[in-house]
Amino acid sequence: MVRLYVLLAVLALSVVIYALIECIRSRSHEVRSISKPGWILTIILVPLIGALMWFMWGRPRAAGRQTQQAPRPAAPDDDIAFLRTLDAKRRAKQREEELHRREQELKKTEDPQHGNKDKPATHDGRHLSEDDPDNGPH
């Protein structure tokens, strides 16, 4: 019978020590019900009952048991980050199309006859050719 009492005392002491260490290691803003120093005093002054109260009402909730967890979006169109990426892709595509359109316009204005790409133009718009006698040095 004495062995049973010793075993229960060791078990109770280990529960109290575990609760005290867990309380000390927890962050102050995560502790529930009363303040962190209040829990430490409760665990020390009322050893077994204080430890059990800490486990039931004081310690921070585990990550999996949080009730105030933000719900995940049900569909892609409810996900704000997904919608932002779609909007960024749409704007990038518009910029590419605008750039392509401007390049086409620039090519049309630079080469109105579509055949004189390699021939340099004079200041009056005529294209120089190698056969022209006026192409000599001035």
C-alpha angles and dihedrals in degrees: 000000000000090000090056091052091048091049092049091047091051090047092049091047092050091050091050093048091047091050091047093050092046091049092050093048095048121095116257095234092052096054112105133217102007134017123285095250088049091055092048090053092046092052092048099042098041099030110188099020091045091051092050091047089051091054093047103039112006115047121088117266117258116251092250094051099052112130095193094060115138111251118242117244113265096213135021092250089060092055110094094199091052091050090050091054090050090051092049091050091049092051092047090051091049090051091050092049091048091049091049091049091050091048090053091049091048091051091050093051093045095048112031094164095046092217106068100070096128098040115088117231126230124231091267093054098257117131119236120234132190092239095057112105090208091066093083125109115290 
